[in-house]
Amino acid sequence: MLKKVRIALAAIFFLCITGLFLDFTGTMTSLFGWMAKLQFLPAVLGLSIIPIVIVLALTLLLGRIYCSVICPMGVFQDIVAWISCLFKKKNPYSYSKPKTWLRLTVLVAFIILLVAGFNGIALLLAPYSAYGRIVNGLLQPLYIIANNFFAGIAEENGSYAVYAVDPHLMVTPLLIVAFLSFAVIVVCACIGGRTYCNTICPVGTVLGYAAKFSWLKPVIDKHQCIGCNKCAKNCKASAILIDKKNGNFTIDYTRCVTCGNCLQECPKDAIAYCHPYKQIPHPTPEADEKPAEKVDTNLRNMITTAVVLGASAAVKAQEMKLDGGYAEIEDKVMPERKTKIVPPGAISANNLAQHCTGCQLCVSNCPNNVLRPSTSLDSFLQPYSSYENGYCRPECTKCSEVCPAGAIKPIAKEEKSSTQIGHAVVVVANCLATTKEFTCGNCERHCPTGAIQMVVLNKEDEGKRNAVKIPVVDEERCIGCGACENLCPSRPLSAIYVEGHEVHKTI
């Protein structure tokens, strides 16, 4: 029963978190965004006390239930391992000695990289972020292609229930990292089940050592055990050692992920999920003749925990907001910026670099196709804004709503409209006023803050009705949204572009 409950909860978390990366309507975020905020490492980097306390409390009560239920990478490994077992002999696993030195070395190196400021490199090992990159880089493009295919069919039949969306710009480093992460996870899961969790994953190492002190855990009754080793051969964490001859009945609780396989496979019910110091009753001869039905009294703890977690999902769905954006402008080239633009709510480039896990959830959910992963080593795969395919609309706060790590703080629409993330810079040589002797005025018309005015290019034409004009930017009013850059018709470089600010300002 423990295994069935665990699988049901794991399926819910896995499907909902995957949906967060694929959904572009905002519905999944309003309903299940709390699941992303419950991920352990983003919560630690964002100093989110409540999720940290919940995960640690669950670990100290139930063992590493986080790794087998809440973490999408853990569930993904289980799915791969299950599929691989279909082509293997029965009972595919066996006990292996713990690689403590490797686990601790990876953990120490991970912490050093974080302290040194190389978050982008360190977080390549983070389980939630790695899974997000896999979905964003490999699965989301296929999802969008399928969505647009059905949108075309629906449109031909007069229905707009499904609508086409522009695919996100794919960055080669992200695709490479996503593919390598996918390959490593698949190989590890096929060979050894939870090898990645128990040798590489820093979250698994931390929670593993906390799980040593968990209140409930699988406990072997050496008096009932017949030494068949079915539990060890079905332990995907390779954490069970049964040596009945020498009286060695060991479960490595730092690696056990409380999957329930051992409880289900034991033919003599010699393993119970209980407190390790609880006396397991031994059957009498009379009881052997008529075995009593075993009742898992600790199941109520699992169900209670599931209800507590599930209750958080009962939030009122927000009204669906659909933003079709603008059509892609071909041959637009990104300008060379001295300072990258980070989204409103990030506060500063340094704050984003310190807290962002590079999970790509904000990139996946950006309805304006503005955010993309960085390729710089100091901010590898962390988001920044670029305006070739869209601009950061003042009314959109999606990235701040979905960020689970606090790298992009929640920001109100009113606050965003007064947050300056950069300022526009005019390149007169690229403007149509100088290349075509034609006054465009697109930037002035679409500036949401009125920070752009058109002035006469040649002073001698002052006062003339058809005088050619160029844009001038009031940097005190510009918020760096990028509407001017995106909508500028000049090719290949815009006549106006946004220069980012290291620290955001309020105007």
N, C-alpha and C positions, 0 to 999 in steps of 0.2 A: 504493500500500500504506500509506503514511503516513496518508493521509486515512481509510482504512478502520479502521485501528487507533485513530486519534483519535476517530472517531465511535462505535466500540464502547465505548471507555473513557468517553466523554462520556455516553453513554446510561446506563451503569451508575451513574455518579455522580449524574446528574440524577434518575433514578428512585428511587434510594435516599435521596437528600436530601429529595426531595418526600415520600417515604414517612415520613420522620422527623416531618414536620409533620402527617401524616394519621393515623398509627398511634396507637391509644390503648391497646394491650395491652402495650407495652414491648418487644416482640420486635424491632422495627426498631432501637430504640436500642441494645439489647445487641449486635446484629450490626454495625450501620453508624453508630453514634454517633461513631466516630472521623472520619468524613467531615465532620461539622459542625465538629469541633475543628480540622480542617485548613484551614478558611476563614481567609483572610489577616488581614482587619481585626479580627475577634473575637480572633484569636491575638495581634495587636499590642496591643489594649486589655487583654487578659488577661495580657500579658507571658509568653506560652507560647513558650518558646525553641525547642522541637523543631519545632512546626509552622512557625514563621517560617523556621527554617533550611531545612526541607524545601522550602518554596515558593520561597525565594530560590535555593536550589541548583538546583531544577528550571528556574527562569527563566534562570540563568546558564549552564546546560547546554543547554537545549532551546528557549529563547525563552519567549514568553508562553503556554506550554502550560497554565498555570493557568487563564487566561481562557477557553480553548476546551475544557477538560476538567473541571476541578475546580469552577469557579464555576457554580452553577446558573443565575444570571442570564445569564451568557454563553451557556450552552447554550440557555436559553429564547429568547434573541434569535436564535440560529441556527435554531431551529425556526420562529419567526415569519417570519424572512427566507426560509426554504425554502418555506413555504406561500405567501408573497406572490409568490415567483418562479414559481410554477405558473401565475400569471395574467399574467405579464409576458413580454416578449420574451426570447429567449435572450441570455446575456451581459449581465446587467442593470446592472453596476456600472462605474465609471470612476474614474480617479485624481482625488483632490481634495487641495488644499494642506492641510498640517497646521495646525490651529487651536491653535498652541502657546500663544498668549496666553490663550485661553479655558481650556485645560486647566490651566495653571499658576494662573490666577486662581481657578478653582474649588477647586483643591488648597489654595492658601493660605487661602482663606475657610473651607474645611473644617477646617483645622488651627487657625485662630483660634477658630472656634466650639467646638472640642473643648477648647482651652486655657481659654477663657472659661467653660467649664462648661455650655454649651448642647449637650450630647451628643444629646439627643432631636431637636433641629432638624438638627444636622450629619449625623446618621446616616440622615436621609431619603435621602441620596445613596449610602449604602453598598449595594453590589450584593447581598450575601448577605442582609442585613436586609430590603432592599426586596423581594426574592423571597419571603422568609419571610412578610412582611406580605400579599403577594398571595395566597399559598397559604392562610394563616390566615383572611384576611378574605373571600376570594371562592370558593376551592375547598373548604375544609374544611366549610362548611355544606352544600354539595351532597353531599359525601362522607358526612356523617353522615345526611342524609336518605335517601340510597341504602342505607346500612348498616341503618338502622332499618326500611326497607321490606323488605329481604331477611330481617332478623331476625324480622319479623312473619310472613312466609311460613314461615320455618324453625320458628317456635314452633307454628304451626298444624299442622305435620307432625310435631310431637313432637321436634324437634331444637333444641338450644341451642348448636350450634357457632358460630352468629352471634348476638350479643346486642345489644339496643338500648342506646343511650347518650343522655344528655341533651345537647342542643346547648349550646355555650359561649355565654355572653352576648355579643352583638355590640355593640361600642362604635361609635357613629356616626363619630367622628374616624378610627378605624381603617379603617372601610369606605371613607370618603372618600379617605384616603391610599392605601389599597390599589387603589382604582379609578383614581385619578389616576396612580399609578405604573404600573399595567398599561397605561393608555392611552398614556402617554409612551413606554414601552418598545416597544409595538406599533407606534406611528407611526414612531419612529426606526428600528426594525428593518425596517419595510416600505419606507421611503424610502432608507435608506443602510446597511443591514446592521448594522455595529458602530458606528453613530454615537454611541450612548450610551457605549459602552466607551471611545471615543477622543476624547470631548469633555467628558464630565461625570464619569464614574466616577473617584474619587480612587485606588482600587486599581489601575485600569488605567493611570493616569498614572505612578504609582510603579513598577509592574512594567514598564511600557513603556520607561522610561529605563534600567532595569536590563537589559532585553532587548537594548539596543544592544551590550552586551558579552557576549552569549551565545556559547557555543562553537560550537553548531550553529544554522544558520539557512538559509533559502532563498537561494541564490546564483545569479545570472543569468550564463550564459556568453555574452558579447556576440558571440563568433565564431559560435555556433550559432543565436542568436536571429534570426528572420526578420522581426521587427517586426509580427507579426499582432495583438498586443495581447490575445490571449485570456486571458493571465494577469491583466492589468489589469482586463479586463471581468468576471472572475470573482472578483476579490479583494473580499471583503465588508468589508474594512477600508479599502478605497480607498487602499492604500499603495504600489501599483506604478505607476511611470512609465516607459514605453518610448518613447523618441524615437530611433529608429535613425539617422535623418538627421543628427542632431547628436551621435550617440554617447552619448546619455543613457540609462543603464539603472539605475534607482534603485528600491530597496525601502526604505521607511521602517520600520525595525525597531522603532521606538517604538510603531507602530500595528499591525504584523504580529502576528497571534495564532496563527501556526503551524497554520493549518487544513488545509494541504495542497492547497487548490484549485488553486493555480498549478502545482504539480507535476503534477497529474492532467490539467489542460487543455492544457499545452504540447505541441504536435504534434511538436516536434523534440527533446524532452527537453533543452531548453536551461537548465532550472532544476534544480538539485540541492540537496538538504538536507545541507549539509556545513559544515565550517569555512570561513569566508570567505577565508582565505588559502591554502586548499588549491588546488593547480593542477588545474583541470578538464581532463581529456584531450580534445584535439580530434581528430575523426575524420580519417583519411587517405582519399584517393580510393578505395583498396581497401576500406576499411571502409564507404564510402558504398554500394558495390555490395552488400555483405552486412553490414548493420548488426548489431553485436553486441548481445546482449540486455543491457539495463541492469539492474544489480543494486543495490538500495539497501542498501549495507553499513551505513548508519546506522540501519536499522530495528531492529537488535538493541538499540540504545540505548533506543528507545522501549519495546520489549518488556521489557527489563530493568527500566526504571523502572516499568512497569505491574505487573510481578511484585512489586517491592518495595512498591508502594502496596497492591496487592491482598492481600499476605500479612498486612497489618495487620488485614484483615477476618476472618481465620480465628480468631475467638475463640469460646469455648464459649457457646452460647445459655443465658441464665438461664431458670429456670423461669417460665413465663408466669404473671403475676399479674393477675387480673381484679378490679376494684373497681367494683361497680355504684353505689356512693354511695347517697345518700338521695334520695327523691323531692323534686322541687322544691316549696318552700313558697310559695304564692301570696301576693301583696300584701305581701311583706317589703320594707321600705324601708331603704336603707343609712344608717346613722347618720353624723352629721357628726363626723369625727375631727380632732383638732388635729394629729396626726402620722400619716402613712400607715404602714401595716404592710407591711414588705418581708419576703420569705420567709427562713426559716432558711438559713444559708450565705452570705447577702448581707453579713453582718458589720455593716453599717451602711447607712443610706440614702445616705450620701455615697459609699461604695464602690460601691454599685449604680449610682448616677448616673454615676460616672466610667468604669465598665467596660462597662455594658450597651449593646448595639447595637440593642435594640428589635426583635430578629428574630422574636419571638413563639413561639420554639420551646418555652420553658417553659410559656407559656400554652396552647399546643396540646397539650402532654403532661400537663398537670395532671389527674390522674384524679378529683380532688374538685371541679373547677370553681371553684377558689378564686382563682386568679390572673387578672388582667385588665389591659389596657393603660391607662396613665395618660393623662389628657387635659391635665395641667398642662404649661405650656411648658418649665419647668425639668427635667421628666422625661418628656417627650412619648413616649408609646407604650412606656415602660418598665414592667415589671410591678409590681403591688402586690397585696396580699391583701384580699379582702372576703368576708364569710361569709353572704351571703344564700342561696346555693345549696349550700353545703357548708362543711366546716371543714378545717383543715390537720391531717391525722391524723399523730400522732407517728411512726408506722411508715413513712410515705411520704417518700422522698427523691428523687422523680423529677426535680424541677426542678434540683436540684444535679447530677444525673447527666447531664442533656442540655445544660446551659449551655456553649457553646463559648468564651465570652469571659472566664470567670473572675469574672463579676459575681456569680454564686451559686457559692460554693466547694463542692466535694464534702464532704458531711457524713454521718457514720455515724448510724444510727438511735438509738444510745445517746446520741450527742452532741446530736442534735436534741431528744431528750426533756428535756435539761437546758439548752436554749438559750431564753432569754426574749426573744421578739420584740415583746412588748407585755404589757399586763396588763388584766384585766377590770375594768369599772366598772359598778356597779349604779345603775340609775335606779329608785328605789323607786316613783315615781309611776306607772310603767308596769307594775309587777309585779301579777300576778293577786291577790296577797295584799291589795293596797290597792284594786284595781278590782273584784274579784269576791269578796273576803274568802275566798280559797281558797288553800291551800298546794299549790303545784305541785311544787317540788323537782327539776324536770327538769335544771336546771343542775348541781346537786350530784351527781345520779346519774351524769351523763355526763362530769364533769370528770376527765380522765385523770391529773391530778397531785394530786387531793384538795385543791385550793386553795379550794374553796367549801364553806361550811357554812351550814345553815339555822338562824336564830335567831328567837326569838319577836318578833313585830311590836310587841305591846303588853305592857309590863312587867307590867301587872296580870293578864295571862293566864299568867304564868310558872308552870309546873308543871301546867297543865291539859292533858288528853290531846288535845283537839282545838284547841289554840292555833294561830292562824294564824302562819306563819313566812315570813321573807324571807331572801334569800341575803346572805352577807357574804364578801368575797374576801380571801384572804391573798395579798397582792401578792408576797411573797417566794417563794411556791411556784407562782404562775400563770406559764405559759409563753406565753400569748397565742394558743393554738391556735384559738380561736373556736368550740369545741364548744358552750359555753354560749350564745353569741350565736345560733348557727345553730339550735339546738334549742329555744330559748325560744319558747313558744307565743303570746306577746303580739304583737298587731298594732296598727298597722302597724310600730311601732318595738319592738325587743326591750327587755325590762326590764334586760338586761345586754348590754354590748357591749365590744369590745376597743379600747383606745387603744394606738397603736403607739409604739415606742421608736426614737429616732434612731440609737442604738448598741445593739446586742444585748448581753445579759448572759448569763453562765453561772451557773446556780443549783445 
